[in-house]
Amino acid sequence: MVVLDAVHDIQADQAPDMAVRWNCKAGKCGSCSAEINGKPRLMCMTRLDAIDLSQPVTVEPMKTFPLIKDLVTDVSWNYQIKKAVKPFKPRPPDAPDGTWRIQQREVDRVQEFRKCIECFLCQDVCHILRDHHLHDGFIGPRFLLYAAALEMHPLDVEDRLKDLKDRDGVGYCNITRCCTKVCPEHITITENAIIPLKERVVDRFYDPLTRLLRVFRS
């Protein structure tokens, strides 16, 4: 039995008007995100026999987003952020037949990022959003991961570094790794996505040698 089962039992027998969002019950849709005993988790993937039942089990909505009702929060802000990230822009084909040539290791590097189910648990646990409420200046780990998937794609030629620095707030992240710890898909968000993005921004805008070369080129 998982926490979502218990919530459904309560909904069926005691509180029929209780609001809860869920869909697949298989840990693949990201719908049933909540805070169980204060920890952001998927209700459908949290077994009751893995929790200390000698104490009350608390199930609360995600705190980073506005509450709609009971366990349901308004996560629409995330979809607006996703629209603002520059989309995939492929380079011209390599071969006359209109195809591209890429290495398998280049494909493997970004394949991990495609596992994201957009449960937004990483957004919920991020203290920049959760505690400091900097939604206007920081896109959160989910969309830094999304930007990294595009930036590191072997065919992509779009430039997003200025947006990451000035609008998306990549500099706010201080590498606490809390987003990586709560990811149900075990994506290494911090080391494989956020840190490489921060390094690219530093190389472009803060490295003294790079800045000197730009002066000579201009």
N, C-alpha and C positions, 0 to 999 in steps of 0.2 A: 504493500500500500504506500502510495506517495502522498505528499501534502495536498496535491490537487484533488486526489480522491477524498480526503478528509473535508476539504472545502466544499466539494460537491455534495457530500453527505449532509453537511450543515445546511447547505443551500436547499436540499430536498426536504429535510425534516424540520428545520428550526427557523431558517431565515430565507424564505423563497424570493425575497426582494434583494438579496445580496448580489452586488455586481462583481463579476470576475471575468477577466478576458483570458480565453484559451482557444486552442484550435487543434493541433495535431496530437498532443499528449505523447509525443515521441522525442521531444528535445530538439526539434528541427524547425519550428516556426517562430520561436522567440516570443510568443504571445503572453505566456503566463509568468512573466518576470515579476518578482516581488521580493520583499525582505523578510527572510525567515530567521527568527531569533536575531534580528539585526544585521544579517548578512544577505547581500543581493544574490539571489539564486533563482533558478527555474523551479516552479512548484512541481512540475511533472517529472523532474529528475531528482527530487529530494525525497529519499525514502524515509519513512517514519521510523524504521528500525535502526536508522543511522543517527537518530536524534535522541537526546536524553529525555525520555517521556516521564521521568519523575518530577520534572518541572513543567510549568505551562509552556506551550509552544506558541510563540507570537508570529502572526502573519500580517505584514503591513504593506501598503503600496510603496512604490519607489518614491524616494523623497526628493529627487532632483527635478521632477516634473510636476506640473499642477495637478491636483487631485480632481477627478471627475466625480467618482462615487466609490466608496468602499475600497476595493483593490484595483480599481481602474484609474489610470493616470492619462493625461493628455500628452502624447509623445509626438504631436504633429510638428513641433519645432525641429525635430531631427530630419524630417522630410524636406523642410524648407532649406535647411543647411545643405542637404545632399544636392539639391538643385543648383546651389550657388557654386559648387566645385566644378571647375572646367572639365567637360567630358573628354572621353578618349579621342585622340586625334592621331591617326596612323600616318607613318611616313610613306612615301611613294613605294610601290612594289619594287623588289630587287630584280626580278626576272622579267623577260619580255612577255611571259604568259600571264602576268598580273599577280604572281605569288610572291611571298616573302621567304627569306631564309633566316632562321633563328636557331640558336643552340638550345638543346634540351635543358641545360642548367639555367638558362634565362627564363624558361617556362616554369621550371620548378621553383624558382625564387618567389614568384608572385602567386603560385598555386595555393599556398597556405592561406593567403588573404581571402580567397574565394569561399572559404568555409564559413564566413561570418553569417549568422542567422538574424542579425539586427534585433537581438533581444534587448539591447541598450543597457545591459547590466554594467558594462564598462563606463558608459555615460553616467549611470547612477552613482557609481562608487567614486568617480573622479572628484577630488576635493575642490578643483577649480570651478566646477559646475555646482556641486552639492553644497559646499560651504561658502564659497565666495560669489556664486551666482553670476559668473562672468559669461553669460550666454551670448552677449552682444559682441564679445571679443575673442571667444574661444570655441572652436567647433567640436572639441571633445575627441577622445581616443578612437571612437568608431569612425569618424570621418577623417582623422589623420591616417587611419588604416586604409580607408577608401582612397585617399589621395596618394598614399604610398603604392597601392596596387596599380594606380594609373602611372605614377612617376617612374616606377621600376619596370613597367611593361616594356619588353624589348622593341615594340613597334611604335610606342607613343612618342610624339615630338612636342606636345603641348608644354608650355612653361607655366608652372603653378607656384614657383618659389616666392615671387613677390607677394602673391596672395597669402601664402602660408606665413610669411613674416609679418605683413602689415594688417591683414584682415582676419586670418584664421587663428592667430595666436599660438603658433607652435612653440614660441619661446616661453610661454607660461608653464608648459609641462616640465616638472622637475624630477621626472624619472622615479616616481615612487613604486612603480610596477603594480599598483593596485588593480589596474585594468586587466593586466595579464593574469592576475591571480583569480579573478572572478569569471573569466571567459569560459563558458561551457564547452566551447569547441577547442579549447587549449591552444589558441593562437598566441604566439609570442609577440604580442602587440608592441611592447616597449622596445625590446632589443631589435626586432626584425623590421619594424615599421617606423616608429616615432624617432628613435635615435638616428637612423639613416637620413630621415627627413631633416632633422636638426643639423646634421653634419653638412648636408647639401646647402642649407640656408647659410650656415656659417662660412662655408667655402665661397659662396657667391657674394655675400654682402659684408663679411667681416674679416676675411683673410687679407692681410696687408699686401701680399704679393699679387693676389688676384686683382685687388683694387688698383694697384700700380699698373698692371698689364692693361686694365680697362682704360686708364688714362692715356697710355701710349697708343692704344688702338683707336681711341676717339680722336 
